[in-house]
Amino acid sequence: MNDRRQFLYGMGASLGSIALTSLLAEEQQAKAPLAPRDGHFPAKATNCIFLMMEGGPSHIDTFDPKPALRDLHLQEFVRAGEQKSAMESGKRYYVQSPFQFSQHGESGADMADNWTHLAEVADELCFFRGCQVDSVNHPTAMYQMNCGNRFGGDPGVGAWVTYGLGSMNQDLPGFIVLPEVSYPQGGAANWSNGYLPAFYQGTPLRPTGSPILDLQPPSGVTPKRQRRNLDLLATMNQRHAEQHPQHDELTARLENYELAYRMQTEVPDAIDLSGESRQTLEMYGIGNDATDGFGRKCLLARKMVEKGVRFVQLYKGTWDSHDYIERAHGNLVRSVDRPIAALITDLKQRGLLDNTLLVWCGEFGRTPDNGIRGGTAYGRDHNPNAMTIWMAGGGCNAGHTIGATDETGMTAVEEVHHVRDFHVTLLRLLGLDDNKLTYYHAGRFKQLSQFGGKVIAPLIA
């Protein structure tokens, strides 16, 4: 390690000093990988809850009304020079939204009328209509939204954030994921540590049964005995690690054993909802068939950030509405509307919203057209050129709508930014500089944005 430090230092005052700073930071983090650390800037948010709507929610049918589609309804649509998804075939026709829209709050935020609860907290939201991605297919688009890279293998956003800031609770993982029974397209690689040390990978909690298997030790194994076993294992592994210092995975495994031991005390309370008031449970929709599942996730997310977990990601899938969008999106909105509004309200009542950044997005938007003419089976195809993302809390520019799409919602036309710029902005709200949050791997310093981006200033208060 000393030879590497001297070599890097000798490279000069520019690249060499940057490399040395990064290397020293890595050495420090290796000693206490999840210890809380200061960012590069004063942070507006200390935690993040990332609401991932897998499948590509239609911006045209949720938060970006397009009245022009009423006049174009069922006229032939031709997509010239654009990427086409595997689902697209035959003639295409413009289709109007089956939902009516209204404006809400002092900000006049546009929302489809089935967002009845979220409308009550409209002024807490910052809508961004200018985001674009590169891929028209689900797995690659999911990887890009979650990891910055379409092809997988890179760290998830939550992994980068915990790598940069650590976590405020050493008895819980810094990055927790609340998936559905069926993992999203691309699987667990969406919350992987990638080439970062394994400490920073997302820890998924099971959506049914015990959120974490084997949380309690086997019958007859006392905490004292368990502690002795872990100490013996640590001694043996430490000897091996000293002989093979290049095996970072072993160090991570040792830390994971210790974290698992500490979690036995901390996790039961963190995942126990029995101590919540009846009023709180009802507010989140727990006990209601339509909202119970996602309501529990949102309440767990609040408990996690309350306990100091740095990054929590929630998944809600099946937004891929190629047909019957009125029924499909209608049911999905009904399942998340009350829980998300409750999460925002609950965080605000507890004084946590100012320090907690909420992000709502899918992997891309939808097109203004469909291939089915007649009947009520209208849907929409994948659209990487236009989507709506909204944020709440954490220093975002609440009560504003930033950017715009064209009259049919086909492409972003104002404040247009690649998703890398959104990632850079998210990091900035958390006090991190994407150009400094790097990791040396495969011969170069890598970062979330891949090769740099710029902050979307209007998104920040």
C-alpha positions as CSV (number, residue, x, y, z in Angstrom):
1,M,0.0,0.0,0.0
2,N,2.9,2.4,0.8
3,D,4.4,1.7,-2.6
4,R,1.1,2.5,-4.3
5,R,0.8,5.8,-2.3
6,Q,4.3,6.9,-3.3
7,F,3.8,6.0,-6.9
8,L,0.6,8.0,-7.1
9,Y,2.1,11.0,-5.3
10,G,4.9,11.0,-7.8
11,M,2.6,11.4,-10.7
12,G,2.4,15.1,-10.1
13,A,0.3,17.8,-8.5
14,S,-2.8,17.3,-10.6
15,L,-3.8,13.7,-11.3
16,G,-1.4,12.4,-8.7
17,S,-2.8,14.5,-5.9
18,I,-6.4,13.6,-6.8
19,A,-5.4,9.9,-6.9
20,L,-3.7,10.1,-3.5
21,T,-6.7,11.9,-1.9
22,S,-8.9,9.1,-3.2
23,L,-6.6,6.4,-2.1
24,L,-6.3,7.8,1.4
25,A,-10.1,8.1,1.6
26,E,-10.4,4.5,0.6
27,E,-7.9,3.5,3.4
28,Q,-9.9,5.4,6.0
29,Q,-13.2,3.9,4.8
30,A,-11.8,0.4,4.9
31,K,-11.3,0.8,8.7
32,A,-14.9,2.0,9.3
33,P,-16.8,1.6,6.0
34,L,-20.2,2.8,7.3
35,A,-19.0,5.4,9.8
36,P,-20.8,8.7,9.1
37,R,-18.7,11.1,7.1
38,D,-19.0,14.7,5.9
39,G,-19.8,15.3,2.2
40,H,-18.1,17.7,-0.1
41,F,-20.6,20.5,0.4
42,P,-23.1,21.5,3.1
43,A,-25.9,19.0,2.6
44,K,-29.5,19.9,2.2
45,A,-30.6,16.3,2.8
46,T,-29.0,13.7,5.1
47,N,-31.2,10.7,3.9
48,C,-32.9,9.6,0.7
49,I,-36.1,7.6,0.1
50,F,-36.2,6.5,-3.5
51,L,-39.6,5.4,-4.8
52,M,-38.9,3.3,-7.9
53,M,-42.0,2.7,-10.1
54,E,-40.7,-0.1,-12.3
55,G,-42.2,-0.5,-15.7
56,G,-42.3,3.1,-16.9
57,P,-45.3,5.2,-15.5
58,S,-46.9,7.3,-18.2
59,H,-46.2,11.0,-17.6
60,I,-49.1,11.8,-19.9
61,D,-51.5,10.0,-17.6
62,T,-50.2,11.0,-14.3
63,F,-48.5,14.5,-14.0
64,D,-48.1,16.0,-17.5
65,P,-51.5,16.6,-19.2
66,K,-51.7,16.8,-23.0
67,P,-55.0,18.3,-24.1
68,A,-53.8,18.3,-27.7
69,L,-54.2,14.5,-27.7
70,R,-58.0,15.0,-27.5
71,D,-58.0,16.5,-31.0
72,L,-55.5,13.9,-32.3
73,H,-57.2,10.9,-30.8
74,L,-57.1,7.9,-33.2
75,Q,-55.2,9.8,-35.9
76,E,-52.3,7.8,-37.3
77,F,-49.0,8.3,-35.5
78,V,-45.7,7.9,-37.3
79,R,-42.5,7.6,-35.2
80,A,-39.7,8.8,-37.5
81,G,-36.1,8.1,-36.6
82,E,-36.8,7.0,-33.0
83,Q,-35.9,3.9,-31.1
84,K,-38.7,1.3,-31.2
85,S,-39.4,-1.2,-28.4
86,A,-40.0,-4.9,-29.1
87,M,-43.7,-4.4,-28.3
88,E,-44.3,-2.0,-31.2
89,S,-45.8,-3.3,-34.4
90,G,-48.3,-2.4,-37.1
91,K,-50.0,1.0,-37.4
92,R,-49.9,3.4,-34.5
93,Y,-52.5,5.9,-33.4
94,Y,-52.5,8.9,-31.1
95,V,-54.6,8.2,-28.0
96,Q,-55.9,10.7,-25.5
97,S,-55.6,10.1,-21.7
98,P,-58.5,8.3,-20.1
99,F,-57.9,10.5,-17.0
100,Q,-59.0,14.1,-16.3
101,F,-56.5,16.5,-14.8
102,S,-56.7,19.3,-12.3
103,Q,-54.3,21.8,-10.7
104,H,-53.6,21.6,-7.0
105,G,-52.1,23.7,-4.2
106,E,-50.8,27.2,-4.5
107,S,-48.3,25.9,-7.0
108,G,-51.0,24.8,-9.4
109,A,-49.4,21.4,-9.8
110,D,-50.9,19.3,-12.6
111,M,-52.2,15.9,-11.5
112,A,-54.6,13.3,-12.9
113,D,-57.7,13.3,-10.8
114,N,-57.1,9.9,-9.3
115,W,-54.2,11.2,-7.3
116,T,-56.6,12.3,-4.6
117,H,-54.3,12.1,-1.6
118,L,-51.0,13.2,-3.2
119,A,-52.9,16.3,-4.4
120,E,-53.2,17.4,-0.7
121,V,-49.4,17.7,-0.4
122,A,-48.9,19.2,-4.0
123,D,-47.0,22.1,-2.7
124,E,-44.3,19.8,-1.2
125,L,-43.5,18.4,-4.6
126,C,-41.0,19.6,-7.3
127,F,-41.8,18.1,-10.7
128,F,-39.2,17.7,-13.3
129,R,-40.4,17.1,-16.9
130,G,-37.1,17.4,-18.7
131,C,-35.4,14.1,-18.0
132,Q,-34.2,11.8,-20.8
133,V,-32.6,8.3,-20.8
134,D,-30.9,6.3,-23.5
135,S,-32.7,3.0,-23.6
136,V,-36.1,1.9,-24.8
137,N,-35.9,-1.5,-23.0
138,H,-36.7,-2.2,-19.4
139,P,-33.5,-3.9,-18.0
140,T,-31.0,-1.5,-19.5
141,A,-33.2,1.5,-18.6
142,M,-33.5,0.2,-15.1
143,Y,-29.8,-0.1,-14.8
144,Q,-29.2,3.4,-16.1
145,M,-31.7,4.9,-13.7
146,N,-30.4,3.0,-10.7
147,C,-26.7,2.7,-11.5
148,G,-25.9,5.3,-14.3
149,N,-24.8,2.5,-16.7
150,R,-27.2,0.7,-19.1
151,F,-25.2,-2.5,-19.0
152,G,-25.1,-3.5,-15.3
153,G,-22.2,-4.2,-13.1
154,D,-22.0,-0.6,-11.7
155,P,-22.9,0.5,-8.1
156,G,-26.4,1.5,-7.4
157,V,-27.2,5.1,-6.4
158,G,-27.7,4.0,-2.8
159,A,-24.3,2.3,-2.8
160,W,-22.6,5.5,-4.0
161,V,-24.3,7.6,-1.4
162,T,-23.4,5.3,1.5
163,Y,-19.8,5.0,0.1
164,G,-19.6,8.8,0.2
165,L,-21.4,9.5,3.5
166,G,-21.5,6.3,5.5
167,S,-24.6,5.7,7.7
168,M,-25.8,7.2,10.9
169,N,-26.7,3.9,12.5
170,Q,-23.9,1.3,12.7
171,D,-26.3,-1.4,13.7
172,L,-28.3,-1.3,10.5
173,P,-27.2,-1.5,6.8
174,G,-26.7,2.0,5.3
175,F,-28.6,1.1,2.1
176,I,-31.9,-0.9,2.5
177,V,-34.1,-2.0,-0.4
178,L,-37.8,-2.9,-0.1
179,P,-38.5,-4.9,-3.3
180,E,-41.6,-6.9,-4.4
181,V,-41.8,-10.7,-4.3
182,S,-40.8,-10.6,-8.0
183,Y,-37.5,-8.7,-8.3
184,P,-37.5,-5.9,-10.9
185,Q,-36.1,-6.3,-14.4
186,G,-32.4,-6.6,-14.0
187,G,-32.7,-8.2,-10.6
188,A,-30.5,-7.4,-7.6
189,A,-27.9,-5.7,-9.8
190,N,-30.2,-2.7,-9.5
191,W,-28.9,-2.2,-5.9
192,S,-25.5,-3.9,-6.2
193,N,-22.3,-2.5,-4.8
194,G,-20.8,-3.1,-8.3
195,Y,-17.0,-2.5,-8.1
196,L,-17.3,-0.7,-4.7
197,P,-16.5,-2.8,-1.6
198,A,-19.3,-5.1,-0.6
199,F,-20.2,-3.0,2.5
200,Y,-22.1,-0.7,0.3
201,Q,-24.5,-3.0,-1.5
202,G,-28.2,-2.7,-0.8
203,T,-29.8,-5.1,1.7
204,P,-33.2,-6.3,0.5
205,L,-35.9,-6.9,3.1
206,R,-38.4,-9.7,2.1
207,P,-41.9,-8.4,1.3
208,T,-43.6,-11.4,2.9
209,G,-42.9,-13.4,6.0
210,S,-39.9,-12.3,8.1
211,P,-38.2,-9.4,6.4
212,I,-34.8,-10.9,7.2
213,L,-34.3,-14.6,7.5
214,D,-32.5,-16.1,10.5
215,L,-32.8,-12.9,12.4
216,Q,-32.9,-14.8,15.6
217,P,-30.2,-17.3,16.6
218,P,-31.1,-21.0,16.8
219,S,-32.6,-22.2,20.0
220,G,-30.0,-22.7,22.7
221,V,-27.5,-20.3,21.2
222,T,-27.0,-17.5,23.8
223,P,-25.7,-14.1,22.8
224,K,-22.6,-14.8,24.9
225,R,-21.9,-18.0,23.0
226,Q,-22.6,-16.3,19.6
227,R,-20.1,-13.6,20.6
228,R,-17.4,-16.1,21.4
229,N,-18.0,-17.9,18.1
230,L,-17.8,-14.7,16.1
231,D,-14.6,-13.7,18.0
232,L,-13.0,-17.0,17.1
233,L,-14.0,-16.8,13.5
234,A,-12.7,-13.2,13.3
235,T,-9.3,-14.2,14.7
236,M,-9.0,-17.0,12.1
237,N,-10.2,-14.8,9.2
238,Q,-7.9,-11.9,10.3
239,R,-4.9,-14.2,10.1
240,H,-5.9,-15.2,6.6
241,A,-6.6,-11.6,5.6
242,E,-3.1,-10.6,6.7
243,Q,-1.6,-13.2,4.4
244,H,-3.9,-12.2,1.5
245,P,-4.5,-8.4,1.9
246,Q,-5.8,-8.2,-1.7
247,H,-8.9,-10.2,-0.8
248,D,-11.3,-7.3,0.0
249,E,-14.2,-9.7,0.0
250,L,-13.0,-11.4,3.2
251,T,-12.8,-8.1,5.0
252,A,-16.3,-7.2,3.9
253,R,-17.6,-10.6,5.0
254,L,-16.1,-10.1,8.5
255,E,-17.8,-6.8,8.8
256,N,-21.1,-8.3,7.6
257,Y,-20.9,-11.0,10.3
258,E,-20.5,-8.3,12.9
259,L,-23.3,-6.2,11.4
260,A,-25.6,-9.2,11.3
261,Y,-24.9,-9.8,15.0
262,R,-25.7,-6.1,15.9
263,M,-28.8,-6.2,13.7
264,Q,-30.4,-8.9,15.9
265,T,-30.9,-6.2,18.5
266,E,-31.8,-3.3,16.2
267,V,-33.8,-4.8,13.4
268,P,-36.8,-6.2,15.3
269,D,-37.8,-2.8,16.5
270,A,-37.1,-1.2,13.1
271,I,-39.5,-3.6,11.3
272,D,-42.1,-3.9,14.0
273,L,-45.2,-1.8,13.2
274,S,-47.2,-2.9,16.2
275,G,-46.1,0.2,18.1
276,E,-47.6,2.6,15.6
277,S,-50.9,4.2,16.4
278,R,-54.1,3.2,14.7
279,Q,-54.3,6.6,13.2
280,T,-50.9,6.2,11.6
281,L,-51.6,2.8,10.2
282,E,-54.9,4.0,8.7
283,M,-53.1,7.1,7.3
284,Y,-50.7,4.8,5.4
285,G,-53.6,2.6,4.2
286,I,-52.4,-0.4,6.2
287,G,-55.3,-2.9,6.5
288,N,-56.8,-1.8,3.2
289,D,-56.4,-4.4,0.5
290,A,-55.4,-1.9,-2.2
291,T,-52.8,0.0,-0.2
292,D,-51.6,-2.4,2.5
293,G,-48.5,-3.7,0.8
294,F,-47.1,-0.4,-0.4
295,G,-48.3,1.3,2.8
296,R,-46.2,-1.0,4.9
297,K,-43.1,-0.2,2.8
298,C,-43.6,3.5,3.1
299,L,-44.1,3.2,6.9
300,L,-41.0,1.0,7.1
301,A,-39.0,3.6,5.1
302,R,-40.0,6.3,7.6
303,K,-38.9,4.1,10.5
304,M,-35.6,3.4,8.7
305,V,-34.6,7.0,8.1
306,E,-35.8,7.8,11.6
307,K,-33.2,5.3,12.8
308,G,-30.4,6.7,10.7
309,V,-30.4,4.5,7.6
310,R,-28.9,6.6,4.9
311,F,-30.7,5.4,1.7
312,V,-34.0,3.4,1.4
313,Q,-35.3,2.3,-2.0
314,L,-38.9,1.1,-2.5
315,Y,-40.1,-0.8,-5.5
316,K,-43.6,-0.9,-7.1
317,G,-43.8,-2.7,-10.4
318,T,-46.1,-3.5,-13.3
319,W,-46.4,0.1,-14.7
320,D,-45.7,-1.3,-18.2
321,S,-49.2,-0.5,-19.6
322,H,-49.1,-1.4,-23.3
323,D,-52.9,-1.8,-23.1
324,Y,-55.8,-1.1,-20.7
325,I,-53.9,1.8,-19.3
326,E,-57.0,3.2,-17.6
327,R,-57.5,0.1,-15.5
328,A,-53.8,-0.7,-15.0
329,H,-52.6,2.8,-14.1
330,G,-55.8,3.4,-12.2
331,N,-55.2,0.4,-9.9
332,L,-51.5,1.3,-9.5
333,V,-52.2,4.9,-8.6
334,R,-54.8,3.7,-6.1
335,S,-52.2,1.4,-4.4
336,V,-49.5,4.1,-4.0
337,D,-51.4,7.4,-3.7
338,R,-52.4,7.2,-0.1
339,P,-49.2,5.6,1.2
340,I,-46.9,8.2,-0.5
341,A,-49.0,11.1,0.7
342,A,-48.9,9.7,4.2
343,L,-45.1,9.3,4.0
344,I,-44.7,12.9,3.1
345,T,-47.1,14.1,5.8
346,D,-45.6,11.8,8.4
347,L,-42.1,13.0,7.7
348,K,-43.1,16.6,7.9
349,Q,-45.0,16.1,11.2
350,R,-41.9,14.5,12.7
351,G,-39.5,17.2,11.5
352,L,-37.8,14.8,9.1
353,L,-38.9,16.1,5.7
354,D,-36.4,19.0,5.5
355,N,-33.6,16.5,5.9
356,T,-35.0,13.6,3.9
357,L,-35.1,13.7,0.1
358,L,-37.9,11.8,-1.6
359,V,-37.6,10.8,-5.3
360,W,-40.4,9.3,-7.4
361,C,-39.6,8.0,-10.9
362,G,-39.7,5.1,-13.3
363,E,-37.1,4.0,-15.8
364,F,-38.7,6.0,-18.7
365,G,-41.9,7.6,-19.8
366,R,-44.6,6.5,-22.3
367,T,-45.4,7.5,-25.9
368,P,-48.6,9.3,-26.9
369,D,-49.6,6.5,-29.2
370,N,-50.9,2.9,-29.2
371,G,-51.4,0.1,-31.7
372,I,-54.9,-0.8,-30.8
373,R,-57.8,1.1,-32.4
374,G,-61.3,0.9,-31.0
375,G,-62.7,-0.4,-27.7
376,T,-61.1,0.6,-24.4
377,A,-57.8,-1.3,-24.6
378,Y,-55.6,1.8,-25.2
379,G,-52.1,1.8,-23.7
380,R,-48.7,3.3,-24.5
381,D,-45.3,2.3,-25.6
382,H,-41.9,3.0,-24.0
383,N,-40.5,6.5,-24.3
384,P,-36.9,7.4,-23.3
385,N,-37.2,11.0,-24.5
386,A,-39.8,12.2,-22.0
387,M,-40.7,11.3,-18.4
388,T,-41.7,13.0,-15.2
389,I,-39.7,12.7,-12.0
390,W,-40.8,14.4,-8.8
391,M,-38.9,15.1,-5.6
392,A,-40.1,16.3,-2.1
393,G,-38.2,17.5,0.9
394,G,-34.4,17.5,1.3
395,G,-33.8,21.0,-0.2
396,C,-35.6,20.5,-3.5
397,N,-37.4,23.4,-5.1
398,A,-40.9,22.4,-3.7
399,G,-43.9,23.9,-5.3
400,H,-42.4,24.2,-8.8
401,T,-42.6,22.4,-12.1
402,I,-39.3,22.5,-14.0
403,G,-39.1,21.7,-17.7
404,A,-41.7,20.7,-20.2
405,T,-42.5,18.3,-23.0
406,D,-43.9,19.0,-26.4
407,E,-47.7,19.2,-27.0
408,T,-48.1,15.5,-27.3
409,G,-45.6,14.5,-24.6
410,M,-43.3,12.7,-27.0
411,T,-40.1,14.5,-26.1
412,A,-38.7,17.0,-23.5
413,V,-38.3,20.5,-24.9
414,E,-37.5,22.7,-22.0
415,E,-34.8,22.3,-19.3
416,V,-33.8,19.0,-21.1
417,H,-31.2,16.9,-19.2
418,H,-29.8,13.4,-19.5
419,V,-30.4,11.3,-16.4
420,R,-26.7,11.7,-15.5
421,D,-27.5,15.3,-14.7
422,F,-30.3,14.2,-12.4
423,H,-27.9,11.9,-10.6
424,V,-25.4,14.7,-10.2
425,T,-28.2,16.9,-8.8
426,L,-29.4,14.2,-6.4
427,L,-25.8,13.8,-5.1
428,R,-25.5,17.5,-4.7
429,L,-28.6,17.7,-2.5
430,L,-26.9,15.1,-0.3
431,G,-23.7,17.2,-0.1
432,L,-21.7,15.1,-2.6
433,D,-19.8,16.2,-5.7
434,D,-20.0,13.6,-8.5
435,N,-16.6,14.6,-9.7
436,K,-15.0,13.9,-6.3
437,L,-17.1,10.8,-5.4
438,T,-14.9,8.4,-7.4
439,Y,-13.5,4.9,-7.1
440,Y,-10.4,3.6,-8.8
441,H,-11.3,0.5,-10.8
442,A,-10.1,-1.1,-14.0
443,G,-7.4,1.5,-14.6
444,R,-9.5,4.7,-14.1
445,F,-11.5,6.7,-11.6
446,K,-15.2,5.9,-12.0
447,Q,-18.2,7.8,-10.9
448,L,-22.0,7.6,-10.9
449,S,-22.5,9.8,-13.9
450,Q,-20.0,7.7,-15.9
451,F,-18.1,10.7,-17.3
452,G,-19.5,13.8,-15.6
453,G,-22.6,15.9,-15.6
454,K,-24.0,19.2,-14.4
455,V,-26.3,20.2,-11.6
456,I,-29.9,21.0,-12.6
457,A,-30.0,24.3,-10.7
458,P,-33.7,24.9,-10.9
459,L,-34.4,21.7,-9.0
460,I,-32.6,23.0,-5.9
461,A,-34.3,25.5,-3.6
